[in-house]
Amino acid sequence: MRATILYGAGDVRVEDVPDPKVQEPTDAVVRVLLSCICGSDLWPYGSMPAAQQGRLMGHEFLGVVEDTGRDVAGLRSGDVVVAPFFWADNTCDFCAQGLHTSCRHGGRYGCDGVDGGQGEAVRVPQAAGTLVKLPVAEDSALLPSLLTLSDVLSTGHHSAVQAGVGPRTTVTVIGDGAVGLSAVLAARRLGAERILLMGRHTDRTDLGRDFGATDVIAERGPEGVERVRELTRGDGTHAVLECVGTLQALETGFGAVRDGGVLSRVGVPQ
């Protein structure tokens, strides 16, 4: 099959790699229909040093189940499924707390012999705990929207839930990228009273307003913190959802959160 491989220093190649096969009784093989390029793919693209050994790329995909191991319950060939960006058993103590990225028996795509999502097919370990069956056919027009469930939409939602966003809470969302806009959507769905979106790209912040942002803050750093304080009578917001990952974004988050509030960080640290 063909797959995307990063060799560092901006060197990305599409190469032939072995076709995935079921190796463990908990595996499934998924033929990829759609895959994303994530911001956390772009960071190593720009910063990873050149290497002789390539790195399989991609962790956001949906597709069709082609084969399953004998211990995979609830899935069969032909099912359309979406894959979260980490694979997990969904039964350990960390999974029970909603921390699937810390699953005791889980891991990342593109590592330790597991395929990357930017290929024609993927061997998915712990398939029963990882893959989510979708109630659509493989030619559904909804697939591009459903692909957001693989990472970006669920990451924004997780950020808001972990911060305790709900009715009568105020929220600052740092970042107007896909995760930040998903966090705005989540905060609105959870009933936030006021949502301050920090971003400087008007096409994105306009979309953020459509998604539920009540205020847009273009300033960054200390000026951005000052603007948050102005809009909240000097208090800051109950929750800050940091969706960028840079040091400046983190420092802004600490400055924007009110006493006793929560800073929820899902931006990949850079």
C-alpha positions as CSV (number, residue, x, y, z in Angstrom):
1,M,0.0,0.0,0.0
2,R,1.0,3.7,-0.2
3,A,1.6,5.8,2.9
4,T,3.0,9.2,3.8
5,I,6.4,9.2,5.5
6,L,8.3,12.1,7.0
7,Y,12.1,12.1,6.9
8,G,12.5,15.5,8.6
9,A,13.6,18.9,7.4
10,G,10.4,19.2,5.3
11,D,11.1,16.0,3.4
12,V,7.8,14.1,3.1
13,R,7.4,11.2,0.7
14,V,4.6,8.9,-0.4
15,E,6.1,5.4,-0.5
16,D,5.1,1.7,-0.8
17,V,5.0,0.0,2.6
18,P,3.8,-3.5,3.5
19,D,0.0,-4.0,3.6
20,P,-1.3,-4.1,7.2
21,K,-2.5,-7.5,8.5
22,V,-4.2,-8.6,11.7
23,Q,-1.3,-9.4,14.1
24,E,-3.2,-9.7,17.5
25,P,-6.6,-11.0,18.2
26,T,-7.7,-7.4,19.3
27,D,-6.6,-5.9,15.9
28,A,-8.7,-4.6,13.0
29,V,-7.6,-3.6,9.6
30,V,-9.3,-0.5,8.3
31,R,-9.2,0.7,4.6
32,V,-8.9,4.5,4.8
33,L,-11.5,6.6,3.1
34,L,-10.5,10.1,4.5
35,S,-7.6,11.4,6.5
36,C,-6.6,14.7,7.9
37,I,-3.4,16.7,8.2
38,C,-3.3,17.9,11.8
39,G,-1.5,20.9,13.3
40,S,0.5,18.3,15.3
41,D,1.7,16.8,11.9
42,L,2.8,20.3,10.8
43,W,4.9,21.0,13.9
44,P,7.3,18.0,13.2
45,Y,7.2,18.8,9.5
46,G,8.8,22.1,10.2
47,S,11.0,21.2,13.1
48,M,12.1,17.5,12.9
49,P,15.7,17.2,11.9
50,A,16.6,15.1,8.8
51,A,16.7,11.4,9.5
52,Q,17.5,8.2,7.6
53,Q,14.6,6.4,9.2
54,G,11.3,7.8,8.1
55,R,8.3,8.3,10.4
56,L,4.8,7.2,9.3
57,M,2.4,10.2,9.5
58,G,-1.2,10.7,10.3
59,H,-3.6,10.0,13.2
60,E,-7.0,11.3,12.0
61,F,-8.9,9.0,9.7
62,L,-12.1,7.2,9.0
63,G,-12.6,4.2,6.8
64,V,-14.1,0.7,6.3
65,V,-13.3,-2.3,8.4
66,E,-11.6,-4.9,6.2
67,D,-10.7,-7.6,8.7
68,T,-10.8,-8.2,12.5
69,G,-9.1,-10.4,15.0
70,R,-11.1,-13.1,16.8
71,D,-11.5,-10.9,20.0
72,V,-12.9,-7.9,18.3
73,A,-16.6,-7.7,19.3
74,G,-19.1,-5.3,17.9
75,L,-17.4,-4.7,14.5
76,R,-17.4,-6.6,11.2
77,S,-16.1,-6.2,7.7
78,G,-17.9,-3.5,5.9
79,D,-18.6,-1.3,8.9
80,V,-17.7,2.4,8.4
81,V,-15.8,3.6,11.4
82,V,-14.0,6.7,12.7
83,A,-10.7,6.3,14.7
84,P,-9.7,8.6,17.6
85,F,-6.2,10.0,17.4
86,F,-4.9,7.5,20.0
87,W,-5.9,3.8,20.2
88,A,-7.0,2.5,23.5
89,D,-8.7,-0.4,25.1
90,N,-11.5,1.7,26.7
91,T,-11.6,-0.5,29.7
92,C,-8.6,0.5,31.9
93,D,-8.8,2.9,34.9
94,F,-7.5,5.8,32.8
95,C,-10.0,5.2,30.0
96,A,-12.8,5.0,32.7
97,Q,-11.8,8.6,33.7
98,G,-12.0,9.8,30.1
99,L,-8.2,9.9,29.7
100,H,-7.8,7.5,26.8
101,T,-4.5,9.1,25.8
102,S,-3.1,7.6,29.0
103,C,-4.6,4.1,28.4
104,R,-2.4,1.4,30.0
105,H,-2.6,-0.7,26.9
106,G,-2.9,2.1,24.2
107,G,-0.6,4.0,22.0
108,R,-0.1,6.3,19.0
109,Y,-0.4,5.7,15.4
110,G,2.8,5.7,13.4
111,C,4.8,4.3,16.3
112,D,6.0,0.9,17.5
113,G,5.0,-0.9,14.3
114,V,1.5,0.6,14.0
115,D,0.5,2.3,10.7
116,G,0.0,6.0,10.3
117,G,-3.4,7.4,9.3
118,Q,-2.2,9.0,6.1
119,G,-2.0,5.7,4.2
120,E,-4.3,3.5,2.2
121,A,-5.0,1.2,5.2
122,V,-4.2,1.0,9.0
123,R,-3.8,-1.9,11.5
124,V,-5.7,-0.6,14.5
125,P,-4.8,-2.2,17.8
126,Q,-7.4,-2.5,20.6
127,A,-10.0,-2.1,17.8
128,A,-13.1,-2.8,19.9
129,G,-12.1,0.0,22.4
130,T,-10.9,2.4,19.7
131,L,-13.1,2.4,16.6
132,V,-16.5,4.0,16.6
133,K,-19.0,2.6,14.1
134,L,-20.8,5.3,12.1
135,P,-24.4,5.0,10.9
136,V,-23.6,5.9,7.3
137,A,-22.4,4.3,4.1
138,E,-18.9,4.7,2.7
139,D,-20.2,7.1,0.0
140,S,-22.1,9.4,2.5
141,A,-21.8,13.1,1.9
142,L,-21.5,13.4,5.7
143,L,-18.0,11.8,5.9
144,P,-15.9,15.0,5.7
145,S,-17.9,16.4,8.7
146,L,-17.8,13.1,10.6
147,L,-14.0,13.0,10.1
148,T,-13.8,15.9,12.6
149,L,-14.7,13.4,15.3
150,S,-11.3,11.7,14.9
151,D,-9.5,14.6,16.7
152,V,-10.3,18.2,16.3
153,L,-13.9,18.4,17.4
154,S,-13.4,15.9,20.3
155,T,-10.3,17.8,21.4
156,G,-12.1,21.0,21.7
157,H,-15.0,19.3,23.5
158,H,-12.6,17.5,25.9
159,S,-10.9,20.9,26.7
160,A,-14.3,22.4,27.7
161,V,-15.5,19.5,29.7
162,Q,-12.2,19.2,31.6
163,A,-12.5,22.9,32.5
164,G,-16.0,22.5,33.9
165,V,-17.7,24.7,31.3
166,G,-21.4,24.9,31.8
167,P,-24.3,27.3,32.4
168,R,-23.3,30.7,34.0
169,T,-19.6,30.2,33.3
170,T,-17.4,32.5,31.3
171,V,-14.8,31.2,28.9
172,T,-11.7,32.4,27.1
173,V,-10.7,30.4,24.0
174,I,-7.1,31.0,23.0
175,G,-6.6,30.3,19.3
176,D,-8.8,30.6,16.2
177,G,-7.6,27.4,14.5
178,A,-9.7,24.3,14.1
179,V,-9.3,23.2,17.8
180,G,-10.1,26.6,19.1
181,L,-13.2,26.9,16.9
182,S,-14.3,23.4,18.1
183,A,-13.8,24.6,21.7
184,V,-16.1,27.5,21.0
185,L,-18.7,25.1,19.7
186,A,-18.3,22.9,22.7
187,A,-18.5,25.8,25.1
188,R,-21.7,27.0,23.5
189,R,-23.3,23.5,23.6
190,L,-22.4,23.2,27.2
191,G,-24.2,26.5,28.0
192,A,-21.4,29.0,28.6
193,E,-22.8,32.4,29.4
194,R,-20.0,34.3,27.6
195,I,-17.3,33.1,25.2
196,L,-14.2,35.2,24.5
197,L,-12.3,34.1,21.4
198,M,-8.7,35.2,21.1
199,G,-7.6,35.3,17.4
200,R,-6.4,37.5,14.7
201,H,-7.7,35.8,11.5
202,T,-10.9,37.6,10.7
203,D,-12.2,34.7,8.4
204,R,-11.8,32.4,11.4
205,T,-13.0,34.7,14.1
206,D,-16.1,35.5,12.0
207,L,-16.8,31.8,11.9
208,G,-16.2,31.7,15.6
209,R,-18.9,34.3,16.1
210,D,-21.3,32.1,14.1
211,F,-20.3,29.2,16.4
212,G,-21.1,31.1,19.5
213,A,-18.3,33.4,20.5
214,T,-19.7,36.6,22.1
215,D,-16.5,38.6,21.9
216,V,-13.4,38.5,19.7
217,I,-10.0,39.7,21.1
218,A,-7.3,40.4,18.5
219,E,-4.6,41.4,21.0
220,R,-2.0,39.0,22.2
221,G,0.2,38.7,25.3
222,P,-0.2,41.3,28.1
223,E,-2.5,43.4,25.9
224,G,-4.7,40.3,25.3
225,V,-4.9,39.7,29.0
226,E,-5.8,43.3,29.7
227,R,-8.6,43.1,27.2
228,V,-10.0,39.9,28.8
229,R,-9.9,41.7,32.2
230,E,-11.7,44.7,30.7
231,L,-14.5,42.6,29.4
232,T,-14.9,40.7,32.7
233,R,-14.9,43.6,35.1
234,G,-11.3,42.8,36.1
235,D,-12.0,39.2,37.1
236,G,-10.9,37.1,34.1
237,T,-13.0,34.1,33.0
238,H,-14.0,30.9,34.9
239,A,-12.3,28.8,32.2
240,V,-9.5,29.3,29.7
241,L,-9.2,26.8,26.9
242,E,-5.6,27.0,25.5
243,C,-5.7,25.6,22.0
244,V,-2.4,26.8,20.5
245,G,0.5,25.3,22.5
246,T,3.1,28.1,22.5
247,L,4.6,29.6,25.7
248,Q,2.9,32.9,25.0
249,A,-0.5,31.2,24.7
250,L,0.1,29.5,28.0
251,E,1.2,32.7,29.8
252,T,-1.8,34.5,28.3
253,G,-4.0,31.7,29.7
254,F,-2.7,32.1,33.2
255,G,-3.3,35.9,33.0
256,A,-6.8,35.5,31.7
257,V,-8.2,33.0,34.1
258,R,-10.0,34.3,37.2
259,D,-9.2,33.3,40.8
260,G,-10.3,29.7,41.4
261,G,-10.7,29.2,37.6
262,V,-9.4,26.4,35.4
263,L,-6.8,26.6,32.6
264,S,-7.4,23.6,30.2
265,R,-4.5,23.1,27.9
266,V,-4.9,21.0,24.7
267,G,-2.6,22.9,22.4
268,V,0.4,20.6,21.6
269,P,3.3,22.1,23.6
270,Q,6.0,23.7,21.5
